[in-house]
Amino acid sequence: MGQDLVFLVTGGSAHLGAAAIAGASGEGRDAVLSLKLPGHREEELASELATLASRSLGRTVAVLAGIHLDRPSRQDIEDIVAEARREMVAAIEDWKAHQTARGRSGDAEAAH
């Protein structure tokens, strides 16, 4: 994917229900494109997470999402959304740490 990143967000019975791509538009603003399959509700979450990752990492990001639970309560949904947000923040931080470590090792290799 070059400099672009793809994140998968799944839970319960994993599947693809929605996708979102976020990045900077030519005008310097966020651009987000999303779609969902009929009967799926993950589009808003996919868009939110793609925007968060794109802003945090400064690159184009795609989020593919599919979360299925049979008859979830409102609390179940709130918990799932909160967990998806926490996991995305953790993934972003892990990616940044990996890139930083990789940059340091690359600098050391270039010096030899």
Secondary structure as UniProt FT lines:
FT   TURN            2..3
FT   STRAND          5..12
FT   STRAND          18..24
FT   TURN            26..27
FT   STRAND          30..36
FT   TURN            38..39
FT   HELIX           43..57
FT   STRAND          61..68
FT   HELIX           74..111
//
